[in-house]
Amino acid sequence: AYFYIAEIIASFDLVALQEIKTSLTDLKILMRILGSDWDYLVNDITSGNEGNSERSAYVYNTKRVRLNGTVGELMLWPEITAGSEITQLARTPYLTGFRAGWKDFALISLHLEPGSSESQKKRRSEEVRLLLRALEEKTKENWNSRLIVTGDFNFYERHDAACVQAFEDAGFFEVDGMKGVDTNASKTEIYDRMFIKADKFFRLATQNGKTVGGVFDPFQFVYLDGDEATYRSTMLQQYTGEGDLTVPSKLTSYYKHPWRKNQVSDHFPIWMELYIDDSAEFLESRKKKHEAD
């Protein structure tokens, strides 16, 4: 499974990983497989029950991407949270600035409140409001205005349309290739998102007039439906649940959930393509301005 995950990551240049727990053993194994051209940044765990002892990490190809100096955790402050029951997001957003080509931008890894109960929906909506309010103030301070907010938003399509609209009202857009595509391994919800705030020289690749990106289902290539017999002995050694795995239907059910999800992920990777060289357009715009002056 480590090699499968590394194969996926190596197809890209910059990857945000979430739900890395207290130990970094798995991450370090992954980095050894990726090799010396790859590096990573990881934040501290968010302690407490709500934080779930989670970390976020950025893994990047040093031949394609480098840091631009901005690294930190996005904390809220009293002027932002006044009148709110929330003082901080349960899982601290992790922001890091990167440079690819001559493009500077910041990624914010965000994992919002899970669940579909009324109280959970209310908290998630409030987390979105406070985050967007904080980002609005930060960008006024000449903070990086080219932003990609990504991660597990735990948005339920039938519940969280207002949260999506809040991002759009704040000037963010989603990649066309991801819209309407389920991102959890059960293919029931669009939990994972990228909301992007761009400017004239921060552009995504386009094809047929639509921004390029998508959702990658690894189970179309590894741990395929019908492969449970291949992994039967391993599953029997690891199994701690109830039921007899020697029964074919039980084995198939356990293989699909949770075994193969635990090997790779219960969420699918989402991706997009960014133009990193607008030098021709930039020089042309400067030429036109000079001629006009």
N, C-alpha and C positions, 0 to 999 in steps of 0.2 A: 504493500500500500504506500509506503514512503516513496518508492520509485514512481508509482503512478502519479502521486501528488506532485512530485518534482517535475515529472514530464509535463504536466499541465502548466505549472508555474513558469517553466523554462520557455514556454511558447509566448510569453509576454515579457514586458520590460519592468513593470512596476506593479506590485500586487499588495493589496491590503488583506491581512488575515485577522480574523476575530475569534473570540472564545478560546484563546490560548490560556491555559490554566496556570497555576502557581509554578509548576516545573517547566523548565525550558528544554528538557531533554529531547522531546520530539522535534522542536524547532531546530535544535542543533544537529540532529540527525539529518533533517531535511537540507540544512545548509551544506553539510558535508557532501551530500549527493549532488547538489547544484554546482558546487565547485568554487574555485577561487575568484571567479568573475562576479560573484554574488555577495551581497552584504545585507544586513537587516538592522532595523531599529525596533525596539519593543518598549512599551511603557510598563509602569508598575501595575500590580493588580489593584482593582477597585475593591476594597474590603467591605465587609458587611453582607447581610443576606441579600439585599437588593443588588449589590455589585457582583455577586456570584463568583468572586475571586477571579474575575476575567482580566485578560490583557488583550491589547491590540498590537499588531506588528505590521511593519512595512518591509517587504522583501524586494530588492531591486537589483537589476543588472548594472554594475558599475561602469560598463562600457557604453551604456545607453542613457543612464540617469545618474544625477548626482544631487547632493543636498544643496540647498541654497541658504542655509543658516537658520531657518525658522523651525523650531521644534518645541512642543509644549503640550500641556493638557488644558483644554478650554474650561475655565472655571467661571461660574456666574458670580455676580457681585450684588450688594444690597439694592442699588438703584434699579437693577433689572428685576430682581425677585420680589420687590415690595408688593405686598398684597397677595402673593402666591403661597400656596402650601408647600411648594417645592423650593428648596434653597440650592440644590445642585442636582444635575442629572445623575441617576442611579449608577450608570456606567459612564465614567468620565470620557468625553470625546477627546480623541487623540489627533492633534493636528501637526503636520510636518510640511515644510516647504521643499519643493523639488525643482530641479532645472533639467529640461530635456531639450537638446539643441539650444536655441536661444529663448525658450519659453520657460518662464517662472510661473509656478502655480502652487497652491496649497491643497493638500488632501486632508479631509477631516473624517476619521473613522468613527462612525456613530452606531451605537446599538441601543435602540429605544426599548421602553417598557413592553414586555410581551403580554399576551393574553387578550381575550375578547370580552371580558366582563365589563360592566359599565364603569367600575372604578379604574380598571386598567386602561380602558379607552380614554377616560378623562385625564389620567396622568400622562398618557402618551401624547395626547393633544397639547397638554400644558408644556411638556418637554419640548415639543416642536416650537411652540410660541416663544418660549424663553430662549431657545437656541437661536432662532431667527432674529430675535430682538438683540441678543448679544453680538451676532455677526453684523447686524446693521451698524451697531456702535463701533465695532472693531474696524470696519471698512472706512468709517469716517476718519479714523486715525491714520489714514494712508497705509493701513494693513493690507495684506495681499487681497486684491479684489477678484483675482481669478481663483475660484474655489470649486472643488469637487467634494461634495458631501456624499459619502458612500457607506454601505454596510447593511446590517439587518435592521430595518425600520419596524419590523413586525406590523406592517400595515395590512389590515384585512380589507379586501376590496370592497366589501359591502359596508364597512364601518368607517374607513379612514379617508374617504374622498376629500373631506375638508382639510386634512393634513397635507395631502398632495397639493391641493389648491393653495394652501398657505405658502408652500415653497414656490409655486408658480407666481403668486402675487408678490413675492420677495425678489423676483427676477431670476429664478432658477428655471432650468428646463431639463427634461429627461431625454435620454437617447432613444431615437425612434425605434431602433432594433430591439429594444427591451420591452416596449410598451405592450401590456396585455399578456406577457409570457410568465407563467408560473416559475418560481425560483426555488421552492422547497422540493425535496426529493419525492414527496408524495404527489407533487403536481396539483396542489389545491389552492395555493396562495402566492401572491407576488410580494414576498417579504423583503427581498433584497433590491436596493435601488441605487441609482446614481443621480444626484441633483447637481447641475453644473451652472455656475455663473461665469459668463465669459465676457470678453470685449472684442474689439475689432480684430486684433491679432492673436486671438486665442480661439482656434477653430477645431472642430472635430472633422474627421474624414466623412465624406458624403458619397452616397451611391444612389443614383436615380432620385436625387433631391432629398434623400433622407440620411440622417446621421447614422454612422456605422457602429454597431455594437450588437450584443446579444446575450443569450444565456446558454451555457455549455452543460450538457447532460453527460457526465462521465460514464454513466451506466449503459450508454449505448456502445461503449468500447471496452470497458472492463467490468468484472463482476456482473456479467450479462444475465438476463432472465434465462433460467435453465441451467446455469452454471453451478447450482448448489451442490451437485454431486462431487464436483471438483474440490470443494472446500469442506466437504462433510466431516472429515476427520478433525480438521482444525476447529470447526464449530462445536463438535462434540466435546473437545478438550476445554473449550472456553465457556461452554454453556452453564449458566447458573440459574436458569429459570425453571418454570414448571412445564410439564408436558413431555411427551416422548418424541425426541427428534428422529427416532428410527421410523416414525410414521411419515411417509413422503409429504403429505400436506402440511404437517407441522414443520418439517425441515424447510420447505419452500417459504412458508410464512415467516419463520425466524430469519432466514437468509435475506429476505427483502427488507424486513424490519425487525430488529434494528441492526443486524450483523453487518451488512455491506455498507450501511450508512456510517457505522462506527469506523469502518476501514478508511473511508474517504471523507464523506461529509453528508449531513442531512440537508444541506443547502447546495444549490448549484452555483458554480462561479459565474459572475456576470462580468462583461468586458466592453470596452469601447476603444476606438482608435483616435488618436490626437495628432493633428498636424504639428510638427515641431519646427518647421522652417517656413516662415512667411517673408523671407528676406527680399524676394523679388517684388512682392506687393508693397512692402514697407518702403523700399527704395523708390518705387514708382510714385507712391504717395508723397514722398519728400520732394521728388522732382517736380511734380505738379504744383506743390505748394510753393516751391522756389520760383517756378515760372509765373505763378499768379502774383507773387510779391514783386 
